Amino acid sequence: MTASTSATGGREPDTRGDGYEPDPRRWRALWVTLVAGFMSLLDVTIVAVALPTVQQDLHASPAQVQWVVSGYALTFALALVTAGRLGDALDRRRIFLLALGGFVVFSAACGAAPDITLLVAARLAQGLAAGFMAPQNSALIQQMFRGAERGRAFGFFGATVGISSAAGPITGGAILALASGDQGWRWIFYVNVPIGVLAVLLGRRLLPRTERSGRGRVDLPGVLLLGLGVLALMCPLVLAESGGIERLWWLFPAGAALLTVFTWWQRRLVARGAQPLLDPRLFTTVRGYAIGAGIGTLYFVGFSGVWLVFALFYQRGLDFSPLRSGLAVTPFALGSASAAVVSGRLVERYGRLLTVCGLAGVIACLGGTALLLRLAPLDLAPWAAAPVLFLGGVGGGLVVSPNITMTLRDVPVRMAGAAGGALQTGQRLGAALGTAALPGLFYLVLGRAGDYRGALVTALGAALAGMAASLALAVFDWRRDRRRKPHRTCPDEVANAPVHARHT
């Protein structure tokens, strides 16, 4: 199956014969999924600014309070692929609404928690609900939209990812500034309740149902192998501040071994004609999926850790309040939001070139920001860095949304949940690595030299290295697209291709 292709490599998906009929409510339904996705991703970072208050109010140890953030990230990542597969096999709408309802309930439980043990337990459950909800977002976009509309929808989705990741510190700081007393941190969780309830009510009216695929059996050995593998890789990272990497380093090779066995098991299921948890042909026959997943993972290594480093520099080095620290990085979020929406309209025309330009822009502007914060007078440095951060945000908006679109555009709709879950799992692993490594490097340099500026520049340099690796992959993919004949993998080919087949 072929499709019309522009000179720049953009392709218009061919929807002939797939039974697709546009739902007149699809754009309103999209906003329901985006609001829910924003809440779930915002909760990854919003709590960080409230940790000192939580620790003091609940008389918690540093190791206990760390689990308020890391526990959420851990269960979030563990659920993604399994949740995506369940959505594909059963009903994405039902799973999305159940997960959203659970997220609301557990948010209220977090806010009402009387001690640190119950707070951590509620956060683990909240992260699990968020992990079940997240892959349904991208899968519903693929189900509801086709062609250029899908690019625009993923543009809004990319803007949501970018804004939620960067807006956590300022949102948390604003809530703490508005809430009074030592109990103000509870409103960081309570604010999810009315928004979530409204999203559930609207979702029941607007979200489309998914036809059952007839393959409802879930690969339980695959769930176990993947879950243990991801858990082994993430545990040392989420416990990094309490020495997890040094104590639990052996979990890295164990996790790699488990994922290797998982891959072998998935290929065996496909060879036997059974339904795997994550079809390996997504990586071998669906054009752009494997390399797009790699680009996203490497980008999030630097992207996610950067905001913690900025928060440490501004709050501890310059003695900024949490709100002022969040405001200092807001220009990046604003630039990212504006560019992500526009990039969704351009991705079909310019293809991977958008990602290349965006990554180059982010690297250049974050490097420029590091130099300004290193060399400019401290009272002027945040103001001088603001316009450069805005331009960096514009670059970031050209990365996330186009990469999601190009990674998932050729994925069959029946595999959309599992594919979206695997893509986000890679991003969560990258984010966990970045949020563990970059602050750790910041503290290492600070402890040796006592120089906040030097610690900032060193940590940002490490973040840029991850982004540079992502840029190298994007350039490779862009040049490969320019060299070969325009061709698009038909989604039906994935179901019939041999396991070893590769798109060439």
Salt bridges, closest charged atoms under 4 A:
ASP14 OD2 - ARG16 NH2 2.27
ASP18 OD2 - ARG146 NE 3.11
ASP23 OD1 - ARG25 NE 3.60
ASP43 OD2 - ARG123 NH1 3.45
ASP57 OD2 - ARG186 NH2 3.85
ASP88 OD1 - ARG92 NH2 3.01
ASP91 OD2 - ARG209 NH1 3.73
GLU149 OE2 - ARG26 NH2 2.87
ASP279 OD2 - ARG281 NH2 2.69
ASP410 OD1 - ARG488 NE 2.73
ASP451 OD2 - ARG374 NH1 2.68
ASP477 OD2 - ARG352 NE 3.02
ASP477 OD1 - ARG480 NH2 2.63
ASP481 OD1 - ARG287 NH2 2.57
ASP481 OD1 - ARG484 NH2 3.18
